[in-house]
Amino acid sequence: QVRLVESGGGLAQSGGSLRLSCVASGFRFPNYAMRWFRQAPGKERELVAAASSEARQTIYADSVKGRFTISRDNAKSTVYLQMNDLQREDTAVYYCNAVWASRNHWGQGTQVTVSS
């Protein structure tokens, strides 16, 4: 059974930090590119960051460049999102996503709320 379980969300103050984790199971994690998306109330889901299968390539949304870092540990089947200098506009549900060829898996999401 494919599972992606996010954790690490919560409440942070503006300028603070949070680290999200996503533990994968049920599929061959190293094959997959891993991505973090987020969806704020009333807005479409957007890509935040992505890492290739060996993390040699990473991409970031312009809004988070220099503040967020995606990383992965293939031995632990885990992808991380380190979020620094959080801003109110980072408030959203954050989703972990695994993609390889036609396969596409989603986690249930974790809420991140940033207060001023």
Number of C-alpha atoms within 10 A of each C-alpha: 5 11 15 23 17 23 17 16 18 14 15 19 15 17 14 14 17 19 16 21 22 24 18 24 14 9 15 12 22 19 15 21 21 29 25 25 19 22 19 17 9 6 9 9 15 14 17 23 23 25 22 18 19 16 16 8 10 17 15 19 13 9 11 17 12 11 13 20 20 23 21 21 14 17 8 12 16 20 26 22 23 15 20 17 16 23 19 15 12 20 20 21 18 27 25 29 23 23 17 15 8 5 8 12 16 19 19 14 22 21 19 22 20 20 16 9
